[in-house]
Amino acid sequence: MMSRRLHSLAKKDIVDLAYSHIGGKFAGNHLHPAIITLHGVFGAKAHFKPLAKRLASDLKTDIYSVDLRNHGDSPIAKPYDYITLSKDIVHFIKTQVGAERPVQMIGFSLGGKVSLISTLSDECNIRGCVSIDIPPYETPVLDPILLENYDTILKIINGEDGYVIKKGETNWKHKVLNIFKANKCNWNEGLARYFAAGFVMNPVNHSVKDEFLEFKQPLKLMPDLLDELKAWPDKEAFGANGFNYQTQKPVLFCKALKSPFISSDYSLLSKQYPNCTVEEFNTSHNIAHEAADRFYESITSFFKRCE
């Protein structure tokens, strides 16, 4: 198992990503495009497991849920900008799915931007993309729910007063979850569990001398994480890294009306993705959780149109 005792992040241009695969009996069946799911900033492939099972059954295709670098079971490395994350995905498609196999992307938040950029590649056969509440431009304002929980994560990592949970102490997972439940912004238990998962799903590593809990992501070694989340590559960066600047591939933007990420000026979305549509949801950022049935109907309808 990879040691989490790190003083700096190694630089790797491409990493082989961890993933889970559902629908193996459809492997090689090009009648229906494979679907790749990409999680948000504090998520992992496991968060898409219920959706992946349902999609594989209903659409009769392969679903690949992927851990981006520095998340879940994937390697830890820098850089962790959007271009690099997208290069990892293109490499994943070519090596694990096949460059010729039709693919559809679905990404939430951080994973949404990665999905959008990956769709600009001609190295694999991506047919369409669903971006869950994230646009293809810089987002200077981050979701307050994310910011408050990020602050809580850092306090637990650093063992600040009121947030001291030591490795291996009795009921430590329960204590972590209770801290996130106490955040007023986490208005339901699902949100609390999502942000607590980076602790709860991370095995305690006693070989690291730090007495406090570690988060699955090496956040202490990623001080500019929030700036990277806000960013979007400039036009020159796309061309310099083998991506087109614009594509006619269909894109569905799922816009949360209670979220700050996607501007009400939808013309900004069509600058690089002219063949895009927008569907609005009266939810906050986590659309798939708050409007599960309507969200599922929207994405399955979109995928069927893109086949």
C-alpha positions, 0 to 999 in steps of 0.5 A: 500500500502506498505510504502517505508519509510525504514531504512533497508531491512527485511530478508526473505528467501522466498517471494510471488512474484507479477505477471501478467497472460495472457492466463487464458483459457489455465490454466490446459492445460498441452499440452503446457508448461506454460512460465515464464518471468523474467525481468532485473535489473531495469525492472518489469513484465510490460516490458514483457507485449507485448511479453507475449500477443503475446506468449500466442496467438501464443503458446496457453499457459499461460504466467506468467510475474513475479516481482522479489523481490525488483522490481515492486509490489513484497515485499522488502527484503534481501538477493537479491543474485541469489540463493535467487531470484531463490528460490522465483521463485521455490516457485512461480511455486509450489504455482501459476503454480503447481509443476507438470505443465511443465514450460519454462523459459525466462529471460533477464539479471538479470532475465536470471541468475535467470532463469538458476539457477531455471532450476537446481531445481527438485522441479518443472517441468522446461523443458527448459530455454532461457537466454537473453545475460547473462551467467552462470558464474561471469561477472566481466564487466558490460554493460556501458549502465547500468552503466551510467544509474545507475549513473544517477538514483543515481544522481536523487535520491540524488538530485545532481546539474543538477539532482534536481527534487522534488516530485510533481513538475510540469511535473516531469515525463517529466523532468525525461525522458528528463534526460535519453534521454540526456544520449548519451548511450541511443541511442533511446527513448526505452532505455531512457524509460526503465531506467526512468521507476523506477521513472515514474511508482513509485507513489510519496510517500509524507509520506517520508520526502526526498524531492527528487524522489524515485526509485522503487527499494530501491537502497540506501539500496542496496549498493552492488547491482552491485557486486551481479549482477556480481556474480554467485554461487559456486558449494557448494552453489547450493547443499547446497540450493537444486539445482543441479549443472548441468542439461541436460535440453535444454537451449538457450543462446541469445548472443549479439555481442555488449555486454560484458556479454557472452564470445566468449568461448562458452564451458564455457556455457556447464559446467553446461548446456551441452545441450545448444545452442547459437544464436548470434545477432548483437545487444547490450544487449537489444536483444529483443528490437533491433532485435525483429522479429528474437528474437521472431522467435528464442525463439518460435522455441526453445520453440516448440522444448522443448515441 
